[in-house]
Amino acid sequence: MAEPLIVFGSPASQPSRTIYWSCLIKGLPFRLGVREDLEPGESNPRGQVPWIRDGDFVLSEMAAIVCYLADRHGWEDLYPTDVRVRARINQFLHMHHTLVRGATCKLMAPHVVKPLRGFTSTPLSRVMIADTMQAAWEASDPLEAGGRAVHTIMGFLEDAYFTDGTPYVCGTEAVSLADLACYAEIGQFTFANLFDFGDYPRARRWLAAMAEVPFFEPIHAFNVTLGDIASSPNSLERMGPALDAGVKALQDTGLVTNPSVSFRQMVLTADATRTR
Ligand SMILES: N[C@@H](CCC(=O)N[C@@H](CS)C(=O)NCC(=O)O)C(=O)O
């Protein structure tokens, strides 16, 4: 029997949630990568989650991974083959990393990661991302400063991606890979109570449409359990149960192939591979 796809990631990780969600929607079984799944000496060159192993093929970067899975398994609803529809989704996914992803660096990280006293930080992250994160959480009012960044992102999405036609970001008839990636960054604020979408009617319509996508609940069990982090700050005591809830909800779908797994066994960054 073919080995199941292994996804190294975490329910707390936005790009990991995008991969889990696409697999669940399409009924593709996968294993949650744990330390024992690593080949001797193996580490993800990028040092971050998510990454996958599919047989002897290893791939990192969320957008590359979901496009690969869609091509490999013929997910033409999530990633239509019409060249222009697909090009628009690709445009979104390329833009996502430097723009929509900023929502996490600027608003989510100061509220989630800072109270945990640290960003694990691979050497690459220390050079490329740590300054942005640090600036965000050293702001005198991180909620206001991060909120300003997210307003800029939302204004752009409202004008450049959402329309009055279908609710989805690339104007597709059904949810696409772009919506899943976008929701991981933007939708998380609704659970965390970190942003008011009142000024963005198209985005609000999209948020409502996304809540109807299959497997919405298990994908967001982590976020629901973590809850409102604006009114009371995140803490290590809150993080453990939230991660447990996220992993359990994924397992309860019946599509995760590990017999049982705890988030403590999962491989989060290059650090985990170094300590083996
Ligand atoms: N561009 C990457 C971003 C991955 C990423 O930011 N991963 C975070 C978790 S959500 C991580 O591993 N951070 C730890 C670090 O950078 O040290 C992707 O889309 O997959």
The ligand as a Tripos MOL2 file, in Angstrom:
@<TRIPOS>MOLECULE
LIG
   20    19     1     0     0
SMALL
NO_CHARGES

@<TRIPOS>ATOM
      1 N1          6.2450   30.9860    3.3510 N.3       1 LIG1
      2 C1          6.0480   29.8890    4.2570 C.3       1 LIG1
      3 C2          5.8190   30.4460    5.6560 C.3       1 LIG1
      4 C3          5.9430   29.3760    6.7130 C.3       1 LIG1
      5 C4          5.9360   29.9490    8.1290 C.2       1 LIG1
      6 O1          5.8650   31.1700    8.3320 O.2       1 LIG1
      7 N2          5.9970   29.0370    9.1030 N.am      1 LIG1
      8 C5          6.0300   29.4170   10.5130 C.3       1 LIG1
      9 C6          4.8530   28.8170   11.2600 C.3       1 LIG1
     10 S1          3.3270   29.4120   10.6500 S.3       1 LIG1
     11 C7          7.2860   28.8500   11.1850 C.2       1 LIG1
     12 O2          7.6360   27.7090   10.9660 O.2       1 LIG1
     13 N3          7.9140   29.6800   12.0110 N.am      1 LIG1
     14 C8          9.0440   29.3130   12.7980 C.3       1 LIG1
     15 C9         10.2910   30.0750   12.3840 C.2       1 LIG1
     16 O3         10.2780   30.7720   11.3580 O.co2     1 LIG1
     17 O4         11.2830   29.9480   13.0960 O.co2     1 LIG1
     18 C10         4.8630   29.0480    3.7810 C.2       1 LIG1
     19 O5          3.9600   29.5980    3.1490 O.co2     1 LIG1
     20 O6          4.8530   27.8310    4.0070 O.co2     1 LIG1
@<TRIPOS>BOND
     1     1     2 1
     2     2     3 1
     3     2    18 1
     4     3     4 1
     5     4     5 1
     6     5     6 2
     7     5     7 1
     8     7     8 1
     9     8     9 1
    10     8    11 1
    11     9    10 1
    12    11    12 2
    13    11    13 1
    14    13    14 1
    15    14    15 1
    16    15    16 2
    17    15    17 1
    18    18    19 2
    19    18    20 1
@<TRIPOS>SUBSTRUCTURE
     1 LIG1         1 GROUP 0 **** ****
